[in-house]
Amino acid sequence: DDATSAAYEMISALMKDKNAEIERLNSQLISKDQQLNVKDAQIAEKDVQIKKQQELMEKALTDQKQFFTDLQEQLQTTDNKD
């Protein structure tokens, strides 16, 4: 009958709209997921850079400490010769 047919068409149209909305939201989620993956990769790269920077800083401090230790020993050796 006409009422049933009209109700069916209305429900069909509503379902199409909802499916379209679900697809749109799914596309947004996929896009956001890709953005997060890019950000994760950038963060990992920064972590590597920071680690290298810390290692270089530690080496520089160790070298500086060794330099002053060597200098102190040379000064003591010079003082002892006098």
Rosetta blueprint (number, residue, H / E / L):
1 D L
2 D H
3 A H
4 T H
5 S H
6 A H
7 A H
8 Y H
9 E H
10 M H
11 I H
12 S H
13 A H
14 L H
15 M H
16 K H
17 D H
18 K H
19 N H
20 A H
21 E H
22 I H
23 E H
24 R H
25 L H
26 N H
27 S H
28 Q H
29 L H
30 I H
31 S H
32 K H
33 D H
34 Q H
35 Q H
36 L H
37 N H
38 V H
39 K H
40 D H
41 A H
42 Q H
43 I H
44 A H
45 E H
46 K H
47 D H
48 V H
49 Q H
50 I H
51 K H
52 K H
53 Q H
54 Q H
55 E H
56 L H
57 M H
58 E H
59 K H
60 A H
61 L H
62 T H
63 D H
64 Q H
65 K H
66 Q H
67 F H
68 F H
69 T H
70 D H
71 L H
72 Q H
73 E H
74 Q H
75 L H
76 Q H
77 T H
78 T H
79 D H
80 N H
81 K H
82 D L
